[in-house]
């Protein structure tokens, strides 16, 4: 099975990906079972994040990243895993969630047309790409995964 390369991720803009960051036994507030999950963004959000990453590039390594420097901002979808109401899809509810937790920065964008809910999560693993969580637009994102990396 070929390994994932940078160009494999570019068509996945707009999706969540989960990648191996450390060994499978590593746990921290940001890494679960050695993996970290992130969303691939484009446009103004990506430009902002690139500037944040550059500003923190010289920051000392952190234990939550397994002793390496990881300068990207941490973001939340404002969803509580397992919440009986499901994903937060209304701005008012997301802002209330942020206020309740003392978040000092909230970025928004124009609402996307179509299906609402938690985006799918695609896991990039040694054996290939696997769907870790289904969600809106899953089939569109699956089509963008190089055929050699697909496990479905």
C-alpha positions in Angstrom: 0.0 0.0 0.0 1.5 3.4 -1.0 1.9 6.0 1.8 -0.2 9.2 1.7 1.7 12.2 0.4 0.9 16.0 0.6 -0.8 16.0 -2.9 -3.2 13.3 -1.7 -4.6 15.7 0.9 -5.1 18.8 -1.4 -8.3 17.5 -3.0 -9.7 16.8 0.5 -10.1 20.5 1.3 -13.2 20.9 3.4 -13.0 17.5 5.1 -11.8 16.3 8.4 -8.8 13.9 8.3 -7.3 11.8 11.1 -3.6 11.0 10.8 -1.0 9.1 12.8 1.0 11.7 14.8 2.7 9.5 17.4 2.7 5.8 18.4 -0.7 4.2 19.0 -0.1 4.2 22.8 0.4 8.0 23.0 -2.5 9.8 24.7 -2.8 13.6 25.4 -5.6 16.2 25.3 -4.9 16.6 21.6 -3.8 13.1 20.5 -5.9 10.0 20.9 -4.4 6.6 20.3 -1.5 8.4 18.6 -3.8 10.2 16.1 -4.8 13.8 15.6 -7.8 15.1 13.7 -8.0 18.3 11.7 -10.0 20.0 9.0 -8.4 21.1 5.8 -9.4 24.6 4.9 -8.9 27.0 2.0 -9.6 30.7 1.5 -9.5 33.3 4.2 -9.5 30.8 7.1 -6.4 29.0 5.7 -4.6 32.4 5.2 -5.3 33.3 8.8 -4.1 29.9 10.1 -0.9 30.0 8.0 -0.1 33.4 9.7 -0.8 31.9 13.1 1.4 28.9 12.4 4.2 31.1 11.2 3.9 33.3 14.4 4.3 30.2 16.7 6.9 28.3 14.6 9.7 29.1 17.1 7.5 28.2 20.1 9.1 25.4 22.3 7.8 21.8 21.9 4.7 20.9 24.0 4.0 17.7 25.9 0.5 17.5 24.4 2.1 17.0 21.0 4.6 14.4 22.2 7.5 16.9 22.6 7.4 18.4 19.1 6.5 21.9 18.0 3.1 22.0 16.4 2.1 25.5 15.7 -1.4 25.2 14.1 -4.4 26.6 16.0 -6.7 24.2 17.8 -10.3 24.5 16.7 -13.7 23.1 17.7 -16.9 22.5 15.8 -18.8 23.3 19.0 -20.3 19.8 19.2 -20.4 17.6 22.2 -19.7 14.0 21.3 -22.8 11.9 21.9 -25.1 15.0 22.6 -28.7 13.8 22.2 -29.5 16.9 20.1 -26.7 16.0 17.6 -24.4 18.5 15.9 -24.8 22.2 16.5 -25.9 23.7 13.2 -27.3 27.1 14.4 -25.0 30.1 14.9 -26.8 31.2 18.1 -26.3 27.8 19.7 -22.6 27.7 18.7 -21.9 31.1 20.2 -23.7 30.1 23.4 -21.5 26.9 23.5 -18.4 29.1 23.1 -19.4 31.6 25.8 -20.2 28.9 28.3 -16.7 27.5 27.8 -14.9 30.8 27.9 -13.6 30.7 24.3 -12.2 34.0 23.3 -12.1 33.7 19.6 -14.9 32.5 17.3 -14.4 32.4 13.5 -17.5 32.1 11.3 -18.1 31.9 7.6 -21.1 32.0 5.4 -23.3 29.0 5.8 -22.8 26.1 3.4 -25.7 25.1 1.2 -26.8 21.5 1.6 -26.8 18.9 4.3 -26.0 20.0 7.8 -24.2 18.1 10.5 -20.8 16.8 11.5 -18.6 16.4 8.5 -17.2 13.0 7.8 -13.8 12.0 9.2 -11.4 10.1 6.9 -8.5 8.3 8.6 -5.2 8.1 6.8 -3.7 4.8 8.0 -0.8 2.6 6.9 -3.2 0.3 5.1 -5.0 3.2 3.4 -7.8 5.6 4.0 -10.8 4.4 6.1 -14.0 6.2 7.0 -13.9 6.9 10.7 -17.2 8.9 10.8 -19.8 9.3 8.1 -21.4 12.7 7.5 -22.5 15.2 4.8 -20.8 14.9 1.5 -19.1 11.7 2.4 -19.4 10.2 -1.1 -17.9 13.4 -2.7 -14.9 13.2 -0.4 -14.5 9.4 -0.9 -14.2 10.0 -4.7 -11.3 12.4 -4.1 -9.2 9.8 -2.3 -6.6 8.3 -4.7 -7.8 4.8 -5.7 -4.6 3.1 -4.4 -5.4 4.5 -0.9 -9.0 3.4 -0.7 -10.0 0.6 1.7 -13.7 0.5 0.9 
